[in-house]
């Protein structure tokens, strides 16, 4: 127990250090949304930028489609970010939004970055706790917790980029844990856990859409169709409730309802004729949903179904670096359960992810530590123009896809 506490303390200090010393532009819109909401623009958040005069200073820096996430993102993170920024001067916050380079090297910026990333810590530690409770043996509990606390993907995405993907990840793992947890109570209570898990998946989808993909595998663990419909219905209804107040907003429908990132899973196709193709991701998702329908598994193996769906998503989607947080808990579960037999697979996946990170814009690599080394800001990316970026991305993705395919083979062979 003392060892876990030490690892917890070290992990938290590492997180605070990274949050304090790194910056990426993705964190600014969350505070800006909080400021817009605080000024009385809650109902027209998605139309706010589009209704500004064309020569407005804001539009010279931010596009009209800046708010392209579901409402819960901005109405949860926005007010929290705004409240956490109150100890700082208005001048500092103005420069944070409109003239960030002028703040580089200013220690107040580092404190601000720390405060804006601090809300993620509760969800991050929550995932670690759930992975700890996922296992029965003390050794496995310790391994799962430690692997999460020091996995570089989460540290990078959450505390260096300042992205919120750890929140829907926590909700998805919470839904999984609630479902597989041994139930010594009544059958009615057991059924209630499925519905509660569906609710958490719906909430997760209100941040990032991927937890929706878990609703069908969860529902197909039940034998009766009425139970399956209830589970999917609860998850879908939870999501709909969070977006319903903004359905009349043209800005929301144009930028957030069907964001560009959502359609990236539809790019990979197999041409059938000049105007007809098989879209590979939904094709394989439906195939495995049918496998789940007819192949019964023990409840404790539900994580394999979730893992399979995530692997398919990452194979057939051009992903962003922070999205790999969604996959990380399942890799940790598999590592512990396989007694680290699959560590070469994890290493290959990590190198593929790391390679992809270096091929994005320099804001995701070279500029990250500009709050403590201001001269880094504005430098070219790691590779410059010395390589074929598209070919390099394709090679990294090919390596990832081969490992993911083997994982799926092992999970269901």
Beta strands, then each sheet from edge to edge (+ up, - down):
strand 1: 269-273
strand 2: 276-279
sheet 1: 1+ 2-
end
